[in-house]
Amino acid sequence: MNPLVKLLNTDQAWSSLILRVMMGMVMFPHGAQKLFGWFGGFGFSGTMGFFTDKMGIPALIAFLVIIGESIGMLALIAGFLTRFSAASLAVIMFGAIGLSHWDNGFFMNWFGNQAGEGYEYHLLVIAICVALTLMGGGKWSVDGMIADRLKQTHV
């Protein structure tokens, strides 16, 4: 099978559609904060400065995180490059756990008595992303449409 078809191929599962659209809708505002300054964020320059100057993250990695959480989530919602977008987000979440949340423990900071947020949310995101990486975009995904066309032209 063509490697591109293998990457994009998916079934017509409703579960993949629901997971990818909801994951994209939940994560896109975080990316929009970083890229556009929407929802109280600092925008591209502010986020790049924070990531590179304060956190010591290389500029290329900081840029990829911003693009992954914004443009990547729009792609995820559409089901375009689902496996790539989901796997990228999982890597971003592992990085967030390691760089910012591990020391705060497992639980979210519901009552404001921790130094910061724990990593339970990030684990859920990783689990959803792993599922999408394995299953693909599912019903109504751009990936599925492209894979079907590629299969028809190579028959």
C-alpha positions as CSV (number, residue, x, y, z in Angstrom):
1,M,0.0,0.0,0.0
2,N,1.1,3.5,-0.8
3,P,2.7,5.1,2.3
4,L,0.6,8.2,1.9
5,V,-2.6,6.1,1.7
6,K,-1.4,4.2,4.8
7,L,-0.9,7.5,6.7
8,L,-4.3,9.0,5.7
9,N,-6.4,5.8,5.6
10,T,-9.2,5.6,8.2
11,D,-12.5,3.9,8.8
12,Q,-15.8,5.8,9.0
13,A,-16.0,5.6,12.9
14,W,-18.1,8.2,14.7
15,S,-15.8,7.8,17.7
16,S,-12.8,9.2,15.8
17,L,-14.9,12.1,14.5
18,I,-16.0,13.0,18.0
19,L,-12.5,12.6,19.5
20,R,-10.8,14.7,16.9
21,V,-13.4,17.5,16.7
22,M,-13.6,17.8,20.5
23,M,-9.8,17.6,21.0
24,G,-9.3,20.3,18.4
25,M,-12.0,22.5,19.9
26,V,-10.6,22.2,23.4
27,M,-7.0,22.8,22.3
28,F,-7.4,25.4,19.6
29,P,-8.2,28.3,22.1
30,H,-4.8,27.5,23.8
31,G,-3.1,27.7,20.5
32,A,-5.0,30.9,19.6
33,Q,-3.8,32.5,22.9
34,K,-0.2,31.7,21.8
35,L,-0.5,32.6,18.1
36,F,-3.0,35.5,18.0
37,G,-3.3,36.7,21.6
38,W,-6.9,35.8,21.7
39,F,-8.7,34.7,24.9
40,G,-6.3,36.7,27.1
41,G,-3.1,35.2,25.6
42,F,0.2,36.9,24.8
43,G,0.3,36.4,21.1
44,F,3.1,35.0,19.0
45,S,5.9,37.4,20.1
46,G,5.0,37.2,23.8
47,T,4.7,33.5,23.7
48,M,8.0,33.0,21.8
49,G,9.7,35.3,24.3
50,F,8.3,33.4,27.3
51,F,9.2,30.0,25.8
52,T,12.7,31.0,24.7
53,D,13.8,33.5,27.4
54,K,12.0,32.3,30.5
55,M,11.7,28.6,29.8
56,G,14.8,28.1,27.8
57,I,13.0,26.3,24.9
58,P,14.8,26.5,21.6
59,A,13.0,28.9,19.2
60,L,12.2,26.1,16.6
61,I,10.5,24.0,19.3
62,A,8.6,27.0,20.6
63,F,7.5,27.9,17.1
64,L,6.3,24.3,16.5
65,V,4.4,24.2,19.7
66,I,2.6,27.4,18.8
67,I,1.7,26.2,15.3
68,G,0.8,22.7,16.6
69,E,-1.6,24.0,19.1
70,S,-3.2,26.5,16.7
71,I,-3.0,25.5,13.0
72,G,-2.6,21.9,13.9
73,M,-5.8,21.9,15.9
74,L,-7.7,23.4,12.9
75,A,-6.3,20.5,10.8
76,L,-7.3,18.1,13.5
77,I,-10.9,19.4,13.5
78,A,-11.0,19.0,9.7
79,G,-9.4,15.6,9.9
80,F,-6.5,16.6,7.8
81,L,-3.2,14.9,8.7
82,T,-5.0,13.6,11.8
83,R,-2.3,11.1,12.8
84,F,0.4,13.7,12.5
85,S,-1.5,16.4,14.3
86,A,-2.6,14.0,17.1
87,A,0.9,12.6,17.6
88,S,2.4,16.1,17.6
89,L,0.0,17.2,20.3
90,A,0.8,14.2,22.4
91,V,4.5,15.1,22.2
92,I,3.6,18.7,23.1
93,M,1.7,17.4,26.2
94,F,4.6,15.2,27.2
95,G,6.8,18.3,27.0
96,A,4.3,20.4,29.1
97,I,4.3,17.7,31.8
98,G,8.0,17.5,31.9
99,L,8.7,21.3,31.8
100,S,5.8,22.7,33.7
101,H,3.5,20.3,35.5
102,W,5.3,17.3,36.9
103,D,6.4,19.1,40.1
104,N,2.8,20.1,40.8
105,G,1.7,16.4,41.1
106,F,-1.1,14.6,39.4
107,F,-4.2,16.7,40.3
108,M,-5.4,19.9,38.8
109,N,-5.2,22.9,41.1
110,W,-9.0,23.0,41.8
111,F,-8.7,25.0,45.1
112,G,-5.7,27.1,44.4
113,N,-3.5,25.5,47.1
114,Q,-0.8,24.1,44.8
115,A,2.0,25.9,43.1
116,G,0.4,25.2,39.7
117,E,-1.6,22.7,37.7
118,G,-0.9,19.0,37.9
119,Y,-0.7,16.8,34.8
120,E,-4.0,14.8,34.9
121,Y,-5.5,16.9,32.0
122,H,-2.4,16.3,29.9
123,L,-2.6,12.5,30.4
124,L,-6.2,12.6,29.0
125,V,-5.0,14.6,26.0
126,I,-2.2,12.1,25.4
127,A,-4.6,9.2,25.6
128,I,-7.0,10.8,23.1
129,C,-4.1,11.6,20.8
130,V,-2.8,8.1,20.9
131,A,-6.2,6.8,20.0
132,L,-6.5,9.2,17.1
133,T,-2.9,8.3,16.0
134,L,-3.9,4.6,15.9
135,M,-7.4,5.0,14.4
136,G,-7.1,8.0,12.1
137,G,-9.6,10.8,11.5
138,G,-12.8,8.7,11.1
139,K,-16.0,9.9,9.6
140,W,-16.0,13.1,7.5
141,S,-12.3,13.5,7.6
142,V,-10.3,15.1,4.9
143,D,-7.8,12.3,5.3
144,G,-10.4,9.7,4.5
145,M,-11.5,11.6,1.4
146,I,-7.9,11.9,0.1
147,A,-7.1,8.2,0.9
148,D,-10.2,7.1,-1.0
149,R,-9.3,9.2,-4.0
150,L,-5.7,7.9,-3.9
151,K,-7.0,4.3,-3.7
152,Q,-9.2,4.9,-6.8
153,T,-6.5,6.3,-8.9
154,H,-4.0,3.5,-8.1
155,V,-6.4,0.6,-8.7
